[in-house]
Amino acid sequence: MTLILALDFGGTKLAAALVNIGSRKWLRYERRLSPVGADASTDLEIMRSLIYSLLEDAKPAAIGVSFGGPVDASTGTVRLSHHLAGWENIPLKGLLEDEFGVSVGVDNDANVAALGEHRFGAGQGYDSLFYITVSTGVGGGWILNGQPWRGAGGMAGEIGHIVVDPAGPVCLCGKRGCVERLASGPYMAQSVREILENEPPSRQVRQGGDVLRGLVGDDLTLLTGQLVSEAAAAGDDLAKEVLDKAAWALGVGIGNVANLMNPQRFVLGGGVTKAGEDFWRVVRQVARETALPEVDFEIVPAVLGDDAPLWGGVAIASMLV
C-alpha cells in the first residue's frame, strides 16, 4: 500500500487528505478554517496538526502541496501570500521534507488544480487545457502536451489580469478593467454595493437591488459574490447586470486566450461558476464571438470542486514516487 499525502494551503482554509496511490477515494480527509489574524506560522502549525492527525503512525511515500499564492515550483519556495503575512520566501518544500523525510512537490493553487482536473476531472483525455478559477480572485493554470506549463518565471496563466475594459474600474494590481476586477466574487459584491450606495433612488428602482437588500437585511457590507448570484437567479435586475458584466469580462478573456494558445478545453472552477445558466450562456457566447471562427474550443465546468487542488497534490506527489 503506497500512501500519498495532499495538502492545500488556501487563502482562508487549510485542507489535508490521504489516499492510496491509484485510488479515487480519500482514506482520510481534514479541513480547517484559517483563524482571523493568522499568519504563516499559525497556518503551518494548524497544517502540522492536520497531517499528524491523518497519518497516525503511517508514513506517506510523497507529499504534494497546493499553495494559494506565487510559488517557485522548481525549488518549492513560497514567494508570498496575498492573504496572510509572513509567507515571504518560505522554503515550504524543504520544511516538509526535513520533518517527514519524503519527497515533496509544491506549486501554486491554480497550476495544481489544473493538474487535478487534467488527471482526475474534466480534463481527462485532453492534451491541452486551461483551468480558470473564479472566486476571491481569478487565476489560471495550463496543461500543454499533457504537462503543466508555468512560463519562464512561473507566472503563466494570469488571465485575471488581462485588461478587457481599459476605461473600467481600478483593480488591486493598479490597472483598469482587468478580468478579475469585473468577474471575481468580492469585486462583484463591491460593484453592487457602490451602485446601491451612490445611485439616486429613482435609478435603483429601475435597476433593481430590492432582492439584494433583502438578502442582507439592508446591511450592504454583508454582500458577497454568492449573494449577487442568488439575487440574479431570483430576478434582481441590478444583480443580473453585474453578473452579466462579469460573464462578459470572463468571456472576452477566454476568447483572447483561445486565439493566442488554442487549447482544446477551458475548465472553469471556483464559486462564481455556480452562478447559473445565464452566466454560462454569456461566457460561452462572448468567448465564441471574441475568438476567431476557426478556433475550436469547449468551456466546461470543473468537476472536482473545492478538492481540485488536493487531487492536483496527489498528481504531483505521484510523479515523485
C-alpha positions as a printed Julia matrix, in Angstrom:
321×3 Matrix{Float64}:
   0.0    0.0     0.0
   1.56   3.29   -1.16
   0.17   6.34    0.63
   0.08   9.84   -0.86
  -0.45  12.94    1.29
  -2.02  16.01   -0.37
  -2.06  19.45    1.28
  -3.95  22.62    0.34
  -2.93  25.97    1.82
  -5.85  28.08    0.59
  -6.42  31.76    1.26
  -8.84  31.14    4.13
  -8.88  27.36    4.51
  -6.44  24.56    5.12
  -7.09  21.01    3.96
  -5.18  17.73    4.03
  -6.05  14.31    2.63
  -4.55  10.84    2.48
  -5.09   8.43   -0.41
  -3.74   5.14   -1.7
  -1.89   5.71   -4.95
  -4.17   4.74   -7.85
  -7.33   5.17   -5.74
 -10.03   7.78   -6.33
 -11.31   7.77   -2.77
  -9.83   9.59    0.22
  -8.71   7.35    3.08
  -8.85  10.28    5.47
  -9.61  13.97    4.94
  -9.5   17.02    7.22
 -10.3   20.67    6.63
  -9.87  23.67    8.93
 -10.54  27.37    8.52
  -7.59  29.69    8.96
  -8.35  31.86   12.03
  -8.79  35.61   11.75
  -5.43  37.35   12.11
  -3.49  34.2    11.18
  -0.02  34.34    9.67
   2.36  31.82    8.1
   3.41  30.27   11.42
  -0.24  29.87   12.51
  -1.16  28.09    9.3
   1.94  25.89    9.39
   1.09  24.77   12.93
  -2.53  24.03   12.0
  -1.39  22.07    8.94
   1.1   20.09   11.03
  -1.69  19.08   13.41
  -3.88  18.05   10.44
  -1.06  15.99    8.97
  -0.29  14.1    12.2
  -3.99  13.51   12.77
  -4.31  11.98    9.28
  -1.12   9.93    9.27
  -1.49   8.41   12.74
   1.54   6.05   12.59
   1.72   5.74    8.8
   4.3    7.35    6.52
   3.44   8.68    3.05
   5.56   7.85    0.01
   5.44  11.51   -1.1
   3.64  14.79   -0.39
   2.01  17.11   -2.95
   1.2   20.69   -1.92
  -1.07  23.37   -3.36
  -0.39  26.93   -2.15
  -2.65  29.94   -2.67
  -0.03  32.4    -3.9
   3.09  32.72   -6.08
   5.44  29.73   -5.76
   8.8   28.89   -7.3
   7.88  25.32   -8.25
  11.49  24.42   -9.11
  12.62  24.98   -5.5
   9.29  24.63   -3.69
   9.7   28.1    -2.18
   6.61  30.2    -1.45
   7.27  33.75   -2.66
   4.41  35.38   -0.73
   0.73  35.1     0.13
  -1.77  37.8    -0.85
  -3.93  36.74    2.11
  -1.56  36.12    5.05
   1.56  37.8     6.37
   4.85  36.0     6.94
   4.95  33.78    3.85
   7.66  35.78    2.08
  10.31  33.38    0.69
   9.36  30.43    2.9
  11.06  27.16    1.77
   7.9   25.07    2.21
   9.23  22.04    0.3
  12.38  21.98    2.45
  10.46  22.36    5.73
   8.17  19.43    4.92
  10.98  17.23    3.58
  13.04  17.82    6.72
  10.12  16.97    9.02
   8.64  13.98    7.2
  11.64  12.55    5.35
   9.93  12.09    1.98
   9.93  13.87   -1.39
   7.65  16.94   -1.58
   6.32  18.9    -4.58
   4.88  22.41   -4.15
   3.13  24.64   -6.69
   0.65  27.5    -6.95
  -3.01  26.54   -6.44
  -4.21  27.26   -9.99
  -1.43  25.15  -11.52
  -2.14  22.33   -9.06
  -5.91  22.48   -9.64
  -5.28  22.37  -13.42
  -3.27  19.2   -12.9
  -6.0   17.76  -10.67
  -8.71  18.36  -13.29
  -6.43  17.01  -16.03
  -5.63  13.73  -14.25
  -8.86  13.12  -12.33
 -11.57  15.53  -13.53
 -12.98  17.43  -16.52
  -9.67  17.39  -18.39
  -9.15  13.62  -18.54
  -8.22  12.55  -22.06
  -7.23  16.05  -23.23
  -3.66  17.07  -24.09
  -4.23  20.81  -23.7
  -6.44  22.69  -21.31
  -6.6   25.96  -19.44
  -8.06  25.79  -15.95
  -9.59  29.02  -14.62
 -10.6   29.55  -11.03
 -13.11  32.34  -10.4
 -13.56  33.0    -6.69
 -11.76  35.51   -4.42
  -9.6   36.28   -7.44
  -9.33  34.98  -11.0
  -6.37  32.75  -11.74
  -5.4   30.13  -14.28
  -3.24  27.08  -14.81
  -2.04  25.47  -18.04
  -1.69  21.88  -19.19
   0.1   21.73  -22.57
   1.02  18.45  -24.26
  -0.18  16.67  -21.12
   2.22  18.55  -18.82
   1.93  21.61  -16.54
   3.27  24.76  -18.22
   4.26  27.57  -15.88
   6.04  30.03  -18.15
   9.6   31.34  -17.82
   9.15  32.72  -14.31
   6.24  30.61  -13.13
   3.68  33.33  -13.87
   1.84  31.82  -16.84
  -1.95  31.71  -16.58
  -2.71  35.1   -15.05
  -5.93  35.56  -17.02
  -7.33  37.63  -14.14
  -5.04  40.49  -15.15
  -5.83  40.58  -18.84
  -7.36  44.04  -19.42
 -10.77  43.79  -21.12
 -12.09  47.29  -20.36
  -9.32  49.95  -20.34
 -11.8   52.55  -19.05
 -13.09  50.22  -16.34
 -12.65  50.34  -12.55
  -9.21  50.1   -10.95
  -8.03  46.62   -9.95
  -5.86  45.75   -6.94
  -2.94  45.36   -9.38
  -3.25  49.04  -10.37
  -4.59  48.54  -13.9
  -8.12  49.32  -15.04
 -10.74  46.85  -16.21
  -8.96  43.56  -15.51
 -10.97  40.34  -15.8
 -10.51  39.87  -12.03
 -11.79  43.38  -11.25
 -15.03  42.61  -13.09
 -15.53  38.87  -12.54
 -14.28  37.88   -9.07
 -16.76  37.41   -6.23
 -15.58  40.2    -3.88
 -15.33  42.71   -6.73
 -18.84  41.86   -7.96
 -20.12  42.49   -4.44
 -18.15  45.77   -4.34
 -19.63  46.91   -7.66
 -23.19  46.25   -6.45
 -22.5   47.96   -3.14
 -21.09  51.09   -4.82
 -24.1   51.36   -7.14
 -26.6   50.97   -4.29
 -24.75  53.48   -2.11
 -24.2   56.11   -4.81
 -27.08  55.93   -7.28
 -30.19  58.06   -6.72
 -33.26  56.11   -5.56
 -35.05  56.51   -8.91
 -32.23  54.65  -10.72
 -32.15  51.97   -8.03
 -35.84  51.25   -8.56
 -35.28  50.92  -12.3
 -32.22  48.74  -11.84
 -33.43  46.57   -9.01
 -31.5   45.93   -5.83
 -34.55  45.03   -3.73
 -33.71  41.32   -3.67
 -30.08  42.13   -2.82
 -31.1   44.42    0.03
 -33.48  41.76    1.31
 -30.76  39.08    1.34
 -28.51  41.2     3.59
 -31.2   42.95    5.62
 -30.09  46.3     4.14
 -26.56  45.82    5.54
 -24.59  46.23    2.3
 -21.31  45.27    3.99
 -22.6   41.67    4.05
 -22.84  41.41    0.25
 -20.82  38.6    -1.38
 -20.4   37.32   -4.92
 -22.5   34.29   -3.99
 -25.36  36.53   -2.85
 -25.13  38.53   -6.08
 -25.54  35.23   -7.97
 -28.52  34.24   -5.81
 -30.18  37.63   -6.29
 -29.68  37.42  -10.06
 -31.31  33.97  -10.11
 -34.22  35.45   -8.14
 -34.7   38.14  -10.81
 -32.9   41.16   -9.32
 -32.05  43.42  -12.3
 -29.03  45.06  -10.71
 -27.51  41.71   -9.7
 -28.14  40.4   -13.23
 -26.44  43.46  -14.73
 -23.31  42.98  -12.59
 -23.26  39.22  -13.17
 -23.63  39.71  -16.94
 -20.7   42.15  -16.91
 -18.64  39.55  -15.02
 -19.56  36.84  -17.54
 -18.78  39.24  -20.41
 -15.31  40.04  -18.98
 -14.52  36.36  -18.49
 -15.78  35.55  -22.0
 -13.58  38.22  -23.59
 -10.57  36.93  -21.64
 -11.25  33.33  -22.67
 -11.78  34.27  -26.33
  -8.46  36.12  -26.43
  -6.63  33.21  -24.77
  -8.27  30.81  -27.25
  -6.87  32.89  -30.13
  -3.43  33.07  -28.57
  -2.89  29.49  -27.33
  -5.64  27.34  -28.9
  -6.24  24.83  -26.06
  -8.86  22.11  -26.53
 -10.71  22.87  -23.32
 -11.3   25.66  -20.81
 -12.22  24.2   -17.42
 -13.89  26.7   -15.05
 -13.87  26.18  -11.29
 -14.47  28.32   -8.2
 -17.52  29.81   -6.52
 -18.66  32.23   -9.21
 -19.06  29.43  -11.72
 -22.03  28.16   -9.69
 -23.78  31.34  -10.84
 -26.42  29.67  -13.0
 -27.22  29.03  -16.66
 -27.38  32.71  -17.7
 -23.79  33.23  -16.54
 -22.54  30.22  -18.51
 -24.53  31.21  -21.58
 -22.99  34.71  -21.64
 -19.46  33.41  -21.01
 -19.72  30.91  -23.87
 -21.39  33.33  -26.27
 -18.91  36.18  -25.68
 -15.89  33.83  -25.82
 -17.17  32.45  -29.13
 -17.72  35.96  -30.53
 -14.26  37.09  -29.35
 -12.35  34.12  -30.75
 -11.76  33.6   -34.45
 -14.36  31.34  -36.1
 -11.64  28.82  -36.98
 -10.52  28.45  -33.34
 -12.22  25.42  -31.83
 -12.64  25.02  -28.05
 -15.02  23.97  -25.28
 -15.85  25.7   -21.99
 -16.86  23.21  -19.3
 -17.35  23.3   -15.52
 -14.7   21.74  -13.27
 -15.89  18.52  -11.65
 -13.62  18.25   -8.62
 -14.96  21.37   -6.9
 -13.02  22.53   -3.84
 -10.96  19.33   -3.92
  -9.24  20.14   -7.24
  -6.06  21.44   -5.5
  -5.91  18.33   -3.31
  -6.27  15.96   -6.28
  -3.62  18.02   -8.05
  -1.43  17.5    -4.99
  -1.98  13.75   -5.42
  -0.88  14.04   -9.07
   2.26  15.99   -8.1
   3.19  13.52   -5.36
   2.54  10.51   -7.61
   5.18  11.8   -10.02
   7.71  11.77   -7.16
   7.14   8.14   -6.14
